[in-house]
């Protein structure tokens, strides 16, 4: 039986829809298995990687939040405009300058704390690091391939 080019192309497209790009038929259970195995691997690798990170901060009331030239701006100095803002608001609740001083002080204090946080990876062997990253990246690959086939 001879097919025209259009019929052959249509037949190949239908076969591709039925079987996918490779020659094996799609199996929903296989994709579901790939999805969950990838999800478990990705979660385990991410957990182990985040577990290996140590968070250290160097925040204290005398440390410099920001440096402006030779002048160090400490958290105690940031609290001065905060206190003025609180006093202004208690004196006149409609005072916008007091609210602005409080907001700027809190933003600077939060930014100073965040800027003084350091992340360190704990000491581990190359094998452990390769296994952790292999779990995470392999899990992402399985997870995405299962999503692509669904």
Secondary structure as UniProt FT lines:
FT   HELIX           5..19
FT   HELIX           28..51
FT   STRAND          53..57
FT   TURN            61..62
FT   STRAND          64..68
FT   TURN            69..70
FT   STRAND          71..74
FT   HELIX           75..91
FT   TURN            93..94
FT   HELIX           96..115
FT   STRAND          117..121
FT   HELIX           126..149
//
